[in-house]
């Protein structure tokens, strides 16, 4: 009888170890599928927003298109000019959705 109980306890320890290994594997898979790509995308967006220059055509996350006519680094804002009537707007850099101007990057 004691022999049977000892065998069952060892089996329970093995199944606990397998469960822990599965949980760790799931966390690793979630990291590589969800978290890491999101972090890479966020870094890429930050790089795009920090490389904005005067004269670039941009689109905001709200859909407003315009040309950058001023950059204020101290307040982290851009001044953009929209339309043919040259309306100027001040927006935050985090509101830039895309930069539509293509630059030749020399590295």
C-alpha positions, 0 to 999 in steps of 0.5 A: 500500500505504501508503495502505491502511495509513493508512486502516486505522489511522484506522479503528482509532482511530475504533473505539477512540473509539466503544468509549470513548464506549460505556463512558462511556455505560454508566457514566452509565446505571448511575449513573442506574439503580442508584447515584443511586436507592440514594443517594436512598433511603439519605438518605430512610431517614436522615431518617426515622430522625432525625425519630423522636419519643417516641410514634411507632409503629415497626417494626424491620427484624426485624419487632418493632413498638412505641412509642417511649418514650425516645430517647438521642441520645448512644448513638444508641438508642431505648427502645421498648415492645412489647405489652400487657404493656409490655415495654421494649427498647433498640434502635439507630436503624439497626434501625428499618425504618419509622415507622408514625405519620403526622405533619403536617409544617409547613414 
